[in-house]
Amino acid sequence: MPWTALRTDKPVMKSRRALKARSPRETENKLRLDVNKVAGGWKYSYGAVGQYVQFDNAVFSRIRREVRDENGNLLQPGVLIDFNTSLDFSVWCFRSGVATCWVTG
């Protein structure tokens, strides 16, 4: 098994490390439609945007091991951080606009 040092000179087996984190995965897909037109001095535009997002993350961290006395009585409980996050959502937007210029030369 591979060994590594964690802020001490003592080697620690990788499988016994206190912090285990999986790299987050983030996926984002976008689709955009833009239409711009000019007719008789008027400019108008319209469009749509669609977005699909996925994100997940997992962390397990042991902050402190439990402490027991020589009789096996619990003196201090262990402290763990363990969470999984997963987001998955879609967003759709529609837009439009009209403009003209009244400046005369």
FENCOR-V205646 format. One record per residue. OMEGA is omega in whole degrees, -180 to 180 (999 if undefined). Layout:
<<OMEGA> <OMEGA>>
This chain:
<<-180> <179> <177> <179> <178> <177> <174> <176> <-180> <176> <179> <180> <-177> <-179> <-179> <178> <-178> <-177> <176> <-179> <174> <-180> <179> <177> <180> <179> <180> <179> <-180> <174> <-178> <176> <178> <176> <179> <-178> <174> <179> <175> <179> <178> <174> <176> <-179> <175> <-179> <180> <178> <174> <-179> <177> <-174> <173> <177> <172> <-175> <178> <180> <171> <-179> <175> <180> <-179> <174> <176> <-178> <179> <176> <-176> <178> <179> <178> <-179> <178> <177> <177> <174> <179> <-180> <168> <-177> <178> <174> <179> <177> <177> <-179> <-178> <178> <177> <176> <180> <175> <-179> <176> <179> <179> <180> <172> <-179> <-179> <-180> <178> <-175> <999>>
